[in-house]
Amino acid sequence: MKLGRNKNFTAGAVITAFMLIVILVGMVWTPYDPNAMDGAAKRLAPCLTHLLGTDNFGRDILSRVIEGAGATFLIAAATVAIGLAAGLIIGGLTGYYGGWLDEVVMRLNDAVAAFPSILLALVLIALMEPGRTSIILALGVLFVPSFARIVRTEVARQKSLDYVASAKLMGAGDMRVLFAHILPNIVPVLLPSVAIGFNNAVLAEASMSYLGVGVQPPDASLGRMLNEAQGYLLTAPWYALSAGAAIILLILGFGLLSEGLGGQSDA
């Protein structure tokens, strides 16, 4: 199956590209200062001046959604990067060498994965302090077990293939075989998992911020915006709808990419 003919992949790429463009533009320009308050413009409905209306402090919702989407995206990307990097090392070594190393590390891996993810994240953040760095590190730890198990399974399968035996016959050492030959060959299998991981990271970040332990005010966060908007669902529904739509678009884009990439790898 060609990716260009894969409807899920195409739709996901379009949605993701749109959100990335919005986030990149938001890094250098927003219609208003996202943190600027205007007591005379509280809870304004969407209009030409404020396209998505204003919140309970008179702040422009469009500007805050753009900034919040950027914060969520960067936190999710950093989270997945940490989980993937650690998962590649742990899963690669255990899958390649097996034996007692595999047994010990995988049991520890299972122990971490057995804890409720949100509860474990809250505990880890409590040991540090609420903020972007804390939530990235906490969520990054939670993503290690899933990536490590996927990498371990694929490395264990790949190491018995002919190209690995050929590399060893040519004098390649274990680390070269693992990192220069095997790991690059499992990238197609990892891509759908990375996209799914990004979705989970977006939801986790939004949940943490909703609970007040993620991005701290006055910085914008989609999860915190939903928390603030819940008291105005009847009087200012555009507040919650705007933040919710941004979360949905981030998840939908990468979810469709994951389905498209999964279909491509199965083809």
C-alpha positions as YAML, in Angstrom:
chain: A
units: angstrom
residues:
- id: 1
  name: MET
  ca: [0.00, 0.00, 0.00]
- id: 2
  name: LYS
  ca: [1.36, 3.39, -0.98]
- id: 3
  name: LEU
  ca: [1.27, 6.01, 1.79]
- id: 4
  name: GLY
  ca: [0.07, 8.59, -0.71]
- id: 5
  name: ARG
  ca: [-3.00, 6.41, -1.42]
- id: 6
  name: ASN
  ca: [-3.67, 5.67, 2.23]
- id: 7
  name: LYS
  ca: [-6.66, 7.82, 3.21]
- id: 8
  name: ASN
  ca: [-5.97, 7.58, 6.95]
- id: 9
  name: PHE
  ca: [-2.36, 8.62, 6.49]
- id: 10
  name: THR
  ca: [-3.29, 11.48, 4.15]
- id: 11
  name: ALA
  ca: [-5.99, 12.82, 6.47]
- id: 12
  name: GLY
  ca: [-3.70, 12.50, 9.48]
- id: 13
  name: ALA
  ca: [-0.87, 14.26, 7.66]
- id: 14
  name: VAL
  ca: [-3.15, 17.16, 6.69]
- id: 15
  name: ILE
  ca: [-4.52, 17.62, 10.22]
- id: 16
  name: THR
  ca: [-1.08, 17.27, 11.80]
- id: 17
  name: ALA
  ca: [0.48, 19.71, 9.30]
- id: 18
  name: PHE
  ca: [-2.28, 22.23, 10.05]
- id: 19
  name: MET
  ca: [-1.69, 21.98, 13.80]
- id: 20
  name: LEU
  ca: [2.08, 22.22, 13.35]
- id: 21
  name: ILE
  ca: [1.70, 25.36, 11.24]
- id: 22
  name: VAL
  ca: [-0.54, 26.91, 13.89]
- id: 23
  name: ILE
  ca: [1.95, 25.99, 16.64]
- id: 24
  name: LEU
  ca: [4.95, 27.31, 14.69]
- id: 25
  name: VAL
  ca: [3.18, 30.58, 13.92]
- id: 26
  name: GLY
  ca: [2.20, 30.83, 17.57]
- id: 27
  name: MET
  ca: [5.87, 30.73, 18.59]
- id: 28
  name: VAL
  ca: [6.43, 34.13, 16.97]
- id: 29
  name: TRP
  ca: [2.95, 35.68, 16.80]
- id: 30
  name: THR
  ca: [-0.47, 35.46, 18.41]
- id: 31
  name: PRO
  ca: [-3.42, 37.85, 17.91]
- id: 32
  name: TYR
  ca: [-3.07, 39.06, 21.51]
- id: 33
  name: ASP
  ca: [-0.76, 38.49, 24.44]
- id: 34
  name: PRO
  ca: [-2.10, 35.14, 25.75]
- id: 35
  name: ASN
  ca: [-1.76, 36.32, 29.36]
- id: 36
  name: ALA
  ca: [-3.13, 39.85, 28.90]
- id: 37
  name: MET
  ca: [-6.28, 40.36, 30.99]
- id: 38
  name: ASP
  ca: [-9.10, 42.77, 30.16]
- id: 39
  name: GLY
  ca: [-11.71, 43.22, 32.88]
- id: 40
  name: ALA
  ca: [-14.08, 44.93, 30.45]
- id: 41
  name: ALA
  ca: [-14.05, 42.00, 28.02]
- id: 42
  name: LYS
  ca: [-14.82, 38.99, 30.22]
- id: 43
  name: ARG
  ca: [-16.49, 36.00, 28.54]
- id: 44
  name: LEU
  ca: [-17.11, 37.72, 25.23]
- id: 45
  name: ALA
  ca: [-18.71, 35.48, 22.61]
- id: 46
  name: PRO
  ca: [-16.73, 34.84, 19.41]
- id: 47
  name: CYS
  ca: [-16.63, 37.98, 17.28]
- id: 48
  name: LEU
  ca: [-14.43, 39.73, 14.72]
- id: 49
  name: THR
  ca: [-12.25, 41.17, 17.49]
- id: 50
  name: HIS
  ca: [-11.85, 37.87, 19.34]
- id: 51
  name: LEU
  ca: [-12.47, 35.01, 16.91]
- id: 52
  name: LEU
  ca: [-12.90, 32.40, 19.66]
- id: 53
  name: GLY
  ca: [-14.16, 34.81, 22.33]
- id: 54
  name: THR
  ca: [-12.56, 35.60, 25.67]
- id: 55
  name: ASP
  ca: [-12.31, 33.73, 28.97]
- id: 56
  name: ASN
  ca: [-13.34, 34.66, 32.51]
- id: 57
  name: PHE
  ca: [-10.33, 36.99, 32.82]
- id: 58
  name: GLY
  ca: [-10.90, 38.70, 29.48]
- id: 59
  name: ARG
  ca: [-7.97, 36.90, 27.83]
- id: 60
  name: ASP
  ca: [-8.18, 36.09, 24.13]
- id: 61
  name: ILE
  ca: [-9.04, 32.39, 23.83]
- id: 62
  name: LEU
  ca: [-7.57, 31.96, 20.34]
- id: 63
  name: SER
  ca: [-4.19, 33.23, 21.54]
- id: 64
  name: ARG
  ca: [-4.30, 30.96, 24.58]
- id: 65
  name: VAL
  ca: [-5.36, 27.92, 22.52]
- id: 66
  name: ILE
  ca: [-2.44, 28.50, 20.15]
- id: 67
  name: GLU
  ca: [0.03, 28.82, 23.03]
- id: 68
  name: GLY
  ca: [-1.53, 25.90, 24.90]
- id: 69
  name: ALA
  ca: [-1.40, 23.65, 21.83]
- id: 70
  name: GLY
  ca: [2.28, 24.48, 21.43]
- id: 71
  name: ALA
  ca: [2.99, 23.64, 25.07]
- id: 72
  name: THR
  ca: [1.07, 20.36, 24.82]
- id: 73
  name: PHE
  ca: [2.82, 19.40, 21.58]
- id: 74
  name: LEU
  ca: [6.32, 20.11, 22.91]
- id: 75
  name: ILE
  ca: [5.67, 18.26, 26.18]
- id: 76
  name: ALA
  ca: [4.23, 15.26, 24.32]
- id: 77
  name: ALA
  ca: [7.14, 15.22, 21.85]
- id: 78
  name: ALA
  ca: [9.73, 15.42, 24.66]
- id: 79
  name: THR
  ca: [7.91, 12.70, 26.61]
- id: 80
  name: VAL
  ca: [7.87, 10.32, 23.64]
- id: 81
  name: ALA
  ca: [11.52, 11.12, 22.87]
- id: 82
  name: ILE
  ca: [12.59, 10.18, 26.41]
- id: 83
  name: GLY
  ca: [10.52, 7.01, 26.44]
- id: 84
  name: LEU
  ca: [11.70, 5.98, 22.97]
- id: 85
  name: ALA
  ca: [15.39, 6.65, 23.65]
- id: 86
  name: ALA
  ca: [15.37, 4.67, 26.89]
- id: 87
  name: GLY
  ca: [13.18, 1.98, 25.33]
- id: 88
  name: LEU
  ca: [15.60, 1.54, 22.42]
- id: 89
  name: ILE
  ca: [18.54, 1.01, 24.76]
- id: 90
  name: ILE
  ca: [16.75, -1.24, 27.25]
- id: 91
  name: GLY
  ca: [14.77, -3.21, 24.70]
- id: 92
  name: GLY
  ca: [17.71, -3.45, 22.33]
- id: 93
  name: LEU
  ca: [20.12, -4.87, 24.91]
- id: 94
  name: THR
  ca: [17.62, -7.29, 26.46]
- id: 95
  name: GLY
  ca: [16.36, -8.49, 23.09]
- id: 96
  name: TYR
  ca: [19.86, -8.99, 21.71]
- id: 97
  name: TYR
  ca: [21.53, -10.66, 24.69]
- id: 98
  name: GLY
  ca: [18.53, -12.35, 26.33]
- id: 99
  name: GLY
  ca: [19.32, -14.59, 29.32]
- id: 100
  name: TRP
  ca: [19.37, -13.28, 32.87]
- id: 101
  name: LEU
  ca: [19.63, -9.66, 31.70]
- id: 102
  name: ASP
  ca: [16.38, -10.06, 29.80]
- id: 103
  name: GLU
  ca: [14.63, -11.69, 32.76]
- id: 104
  name: VAL
  ca: [15.69, -9.10, 35.33]
- id: 105
  name: VAL
  ca: [15.09, -6.00, 33.21]
- id: 106
  name: MET
  ca: [11.77, -7.21, 31.80]
- id: 107
  name: ARG
  ca: [10.47, -8.03, 35.28]
- id: 108
  name: LEU
  ca: [11.36, -4.50, 36.39]
- id: 109
  name: ASN
  ca: [9.74, -3.25, 33.21]
- id: 110
  name: ASP
  ca: [6.56, -5.18, 34.03]
- id: 111
  name: ALA
  ca: [6.56, -3.82, 37.58]
- id: 112
  name: VAL
  ca: [6.61, -0.22, 36.33]
- id: 113
  name: ALA
  ca: [3.94, -0.96, 33.71]
- id: 114
  name: ALA
  ca: [1.69, -2.54, 36.37]
- id: 115
  name: PHE
  ca: [1.21, 0.73, 38.27]
- id: 116
  name: PRO
  ca: [-1.73, 2.93, 37.23]
- id: 117
  name: SER
  ca: [-0.05, 5.46, 34.94]
- id: 118
  name: ILE
  ca: [-1.77, 8.60, 36.19]
- id: 119
  name: LEU
  ca: [-1.16, 7.66, 39.83]
- id: 120
  name: LEU
  ca: [2.51, 6.93, 39.19]
- id: 121
  name: ALA
  ca: [2.89, 10.22, 37.31]
- id: 122
  name: LEU
  ca: [1.33, 12.11, 40.22]
- id: 123
  name: VAL
  ca: [3.72, 10.43, 42.66]
- id: 124
  name: LEU
  ca: [6.76, 11.26, 40.53]
- id: 125
  name: ILE
  ca: [5.66, 14.88, 40.10]
- id: 126
  name: ALA
  ca: [5.03, 15.15, 43.84]
- id: 127
  name: LEU
  ca: [8.66, 14.14, 44.44]
- id: 128
  name: MET
  ca: [9.73, 17.09, 42.29]
- id: 129
  name: GLU
  ca: [7.41, 20.04, 41.78]
- id: 130
  name: PRO
  ca: [4.61, 20.85, 39.32]
- id: 131
  name: GLY
  ca: [5.84, 22.28, 36.02]
- id: 132
  name: ARG
  ca: [6.89, 21.43, 32.48]
- id: 133
  name: THR
  ca: [10.17, 19.73, 33.36]
- id: 134
  name: SER
  ca: [8.56, 17.56, 36.03]
- id: 135
  name: ILE
  ca: [5.71, 16.40, 33.82]
- id: 136
  name: ILE
  ca: [8.08, 15.62, 30.93]
- id: 137
  name: LEU
  ca: [10.32, 13.49, 33.16]
- id: 138
  name: ALA
  ca: [7.41, 11.77, 34.90]
- id: 139
  name: LEU
  ca: [5.55, 10.91, 31.70]
- id: 140
  name: GLY
  ca: [8.80, 9.97, 29.97]
- id: 141
  name: VAL
  ca: [9.41, 7.29, 32.61]
- id: 142
  name: LEU
  ca: [5.90, 5.92, 32.06]
- id: 143
  name: PHE
  ca: [6.50, 5.50, 28.34]
- id: 144
  name: VAL
  ca: [9.71, 3.47, 28.71]
- id: 145
  name: PRO
  ca: [8.10, 0.05, 29.41]
- id: 146
  name: SER
  ca: [5.88, 0.01, 26.31]
- id: 147
  name: PHE
  ca: [8.67, 1.05, 23.94]
- id: 148
  name: ALA
  ca: [11.17, -1.30, 25.60]
- id: 149
  name: ARG
  ca: [8.87, -4.30, 25.14]
- id: 150
  name: ILE
  ca: [8.19, -3.52, 21.47]
- id: 151
  name: VAL
  ca: [11.91, -3.03, 20.74]
- id: 152
  name: ARG
  ca: [12.87, -6.19, 22.68]
- id: 153
  name: THR
  ca: [10.41, -8.32, 20.69]
- id: 154
  name: GLU
  ca: [11.59, -6.99, 17.33]
- id: 155
  name: VAL
  ca: [15.30, -7.20, 18.16]
- id: 156
  name: ALA
  ca: [14.90, -10.80, 19.35]
- id: 157
  name: ARG
  ca: [13.23, -11.62, 16.02]
- id: 158
  name: GLN
  ca: [15.72, -9.74, 13.86]
- id: 159
  name: LYS
  ca: [18.91, -11.10, 15.45]
- id: 160
  name: SER
  ca: [18.31, -14.55, 13.93]
- id: 161
  name: LEU
  ca: [17.99, -13.23, 10.36]
- id: 162
  name: ASP
  ca: [20.63, -13.70, 7.68]
- id: 163
  name: TYR
  ca: [21.76, -10.05, 7.46]
- id: 164
  name: VAL
  ca: [22.79, -10.14, 11.14]
- id: 165
  name: ALA
  ca: [24.82, -13.32, 10.59]
- id: 166
  name: SER
  ca: [26.46, -11.69, 7.56]
- id: 167
  name: ALA
  ca: [27.40, -8.60, 9.58]
- id: 168
  name: LYS
  ca: [29.00, -10.78, 12.26]
- id: 169
  name: LEU
  ca: [30.94, -12.75, 9.65]
- id: 170
  name: MET
  ca: [32.32, -9.44, 8.35]
- id: 171
  name: GLY
  ca: [33.70, -8.69, 11.82]
- id: 172
  name: ALA
  ca: [31.04, -6.34, 13.19]
- id: 173
  name: GLY
  ca: [30.89, -6.27, 16.99]
- id: 174
  name: ASP
  ca: [27.71, -6.68, 19.03]
- id: 175
  name: MET
  ca: [27.12, -2.94, 19.51]
- id: 176
  name: ARG
  ca: [27.62, -2.23, 15.81]
- id: 177
  name: VAL
  ca: [25.29, -5.08, 14.85]
- id: 178
  name: LEU
  ca: [22.65, -3.86, 17.28]
- id: 179
  name: PHE
  ca: [22.78, -0.10, 16.73]
- id: 180
  name: ALA
  ca: [23.91, 0.10, 13.10]
- id: 181
  name: HIS
  ca: [22.04, -2.87, 11.62]
- id: 182
  name: ILE
  ca: [19.15, -4.16, 13.74]
- id: 183
  name: LEU
  ca: [17.67, -0.97, 15.24]
- id: 184
  name: PRO
  ca: [17.45, 0.89, 11.89]
- id: 185
  name: ASN
  ca: [15.55, -2.11, 10.48]
- id: 186
  name: ILE
  ca: [12.84, -1.96, 13.15]
- id: 187
  name: VAL
  ca: [11.99, 1.71, 12.51]
- id: 188
  name: PRO
  ca: [8.93, 0.87, 10.32]
- id: 189
  name: VAL
  ca: [7.53, -1.22, 13.18]
- id: 190
  name: LEU
  ca: [8.15, 1.57, 15.71]
- id: 191
  name: LEU
  ca: [6.55, 4.43, 13.76]
- id: 192
  name: PRO
  ca: [2.91, 3.47, 14.50]
- id: 193
  name: SER
  ca: [3.81, 2.98, 18.16]
- id: 194
  name: VAL
  ca: [5.44, 6.42, 18.27]
- id: 195
  name: ALA
  ca: [2.27, 8.00, 16.84]
- id: 196
  name: ILE
  ca: [0.11, 6.17, 19.38]
- id: 197
  name: GLY
  ca: [2.55, 7.19, 22.11]
- id: 198
  name: PHE
  ca: [2.19, 10.82, 21.09]
- id: 199
  name: ASN
  ca: [-1.60, 10.54, 21.41]
- id: 200
  name: ASN
  ca: [-1.27, 9.04, 24.87]
- id: 201
  name: ALA
  ca: [1.20, 11.77, 25.85]
- id: 202
  name: VAL
  ca: [-1.21, 14.51, 24.73]
- id: 203
  name: LEU
  ca: [-4.00, 12.97, 26.82]
- id: 204
  name: ALA
  ca: [-1.68, 12.47, 29.80]
- id: 205
  name: GLU
  ca: [-0.40, 16.04, 29.65]
- id: 206
  name: ALA
  ca: [-3.93, 17.41, 29.37]
- id: 207
  name: SER
  ca: [-5.00, 15.28, 32.34]
- id: 208
  name: MET
  ca: [-2.07, 16.40, 34.47]
- id: 209
  name: SER
  ca: [-2.68, 20.06, 33.63]
- id: 210
  name: TYR
  ca: [-6.41, 19.62, 34.29]
- id: 211
  name: LEU
  ca: [-5.50, 18.35, 37.75]
- id: 212
  name: GLY
  ca: [-3.22, 21.34, 38.28]
- id: 213
  name: VAL
  ca: [0.17, 19.57, 38.28]
- id: 214
  name: GLY
  ca: [1.18, 20.27, 34.68]
- id: 215
  name: VAL
  ca: [1.92, 23.63, 33.06]
- id: 216
  name: GLN
  ca: [1.50, 26.28, 35.73]
- id: 217
  name: PRO
  ca: [-0.41, 29.58, 35.37]
- id: 218
  name: PRO
  ca: [-0.27, 32.12, 33.91]
- id: 219
  name: ASP
  ca: [1.10, 30.03, 31.00]
- id: 220
  name: ALA
  ca: [-1.65, 28.58, 28.83]
- id: 221
  name: SER
  ca: [-2.39, 24.84, 28.89]
- id: 222
  name: LEU
  ca: [-5.22, 23.07, 27.11]
- id: 223
  name: GLY
  ca: [-5.93, 20.86, 30.12]
- id: 224
  name: ARG
  ca: [-6.00, 23.77, 32.56]
- id: 225
  name: MET
  ca: [-8.22, 25.72, 30.15]
- id: 226
  name: LEU
  ca: [-10.73, 22.88, 30.26]
- id: 227
  name: ASN
  ca: [-10.58, 22.97, 34.05]
- id: 228
  name: GLU
  ca: [-11.22, 26.71, 34.10]
- id: 229
  name: ALA
  ca: [-13.99, 26.44, 31.50]
- id: 230
  name: GLN
  ca: [-16.08, 23.79, 33.27]
- id: 231
  name: GLY
  ca: [-17.80, 26.43, 35.41]
- id: 232
  name: TYR
  ca: [-18.92, 28.33, 32.31]
- id: 233
  name: LEU
  ca: [-20.27, 25.55, 30.10]
- id: 234
  name: LEU
  ca: [-23.72, 27.14, 29.95]
- id: 235
  name: THR
  ca: [-22.75, 30.80, 29.88]
- id: 236
  name: ALA
  ca: [-19.57, 30.62, 27.77]
- id: 237
  name: PRO
  ca: [-19.43, 27.19, 26.04]
- id: 238
  name: TRP
  ca: [-16.93, 28.46, 23.44]
- id: 239
  name: TYR
  ca: [-14.22, 28.40, 26.12]
- id: 240
  name: ALA
  ca: [-14.34, 24.64, 26.67]
- id: 241
  name: LEU
  ca: [-15.12, 23.87, 23.02]
- id: 242
  name: SER
  ca: [-12.04, 25.73, 21.79]
- id: 243
  name: ALA
  ca: [-9.59, 23.96, 24.12]
- id: 244
  name: GLY
  ca: [-11.31, 20.61, 23.57]
- id: 245
  name: ALA
  ca: [-11.19, 20.99, 19.78]
- id: 246
  name: ALA
  ca: [-7.44, 21.64, 19.89]
- id: 247
  name: ILE
  ca: [-6.86, 18.46, 21.93]
- id: 248
  name: ILE
  ca: [-9.08, 16.45, 19.58]
- id: 249
  name: LEU
  ca: [-7.25, 17.70, 16.49]
- id: 250
  name: LEU
  ca: [-3.84, 16.82, 17.96]
- id: 251
  name: ILE
  ca: [-5.03, 13.34, 18.87]
- id: 252
  name: LEU
  ca: [-6.98, 12.78, 15.65]
- id: 253
  name: GLY
  ca: [-4.07, 13.78, 13.42]
- id: 254
  name: PHE
  ca: [-1.57, 11.42, 15.00]
- id: 255
  name: GLY
  ca: [-4.21, 8.72, 15.46]
- id: 256
  name: LEU
  ca: [-4.89, 8.67, 11.72]
- id: 257
  name: LEU
  ca: [-1.16, 8.72, 11.02]
- id: 258
  name: SER
  ca: [-0.77, 5.70, 13.28]
- id: 259
  name: GLU
  ca: [-3.52, 3.79, 11.46]
- id: 260
  name: GLY
  ca: [-2.01, 4.73, 8.10]
- id: 261
  name: LEU
  ca: [1.48, 3.68, 9.12]
- id: 262
  name: GLY
  ca: [0.13, 0.47, 10.65]
- id: 263
  name: GLY
  ca: [-1.63, -0.38, 7.41]
- id: 264
  name: GLN
  ca: [1.55, 0.35, 5.47]
- id: 265
  name: SER
  ca: [3.67, -1.93, 7.68]
- id: 266
  name: ASP
  ca: [1.13, -4.75, 7.32]
- id: 267
  name: ALA
  ca: [0.94, -4.41, 3.55]
...
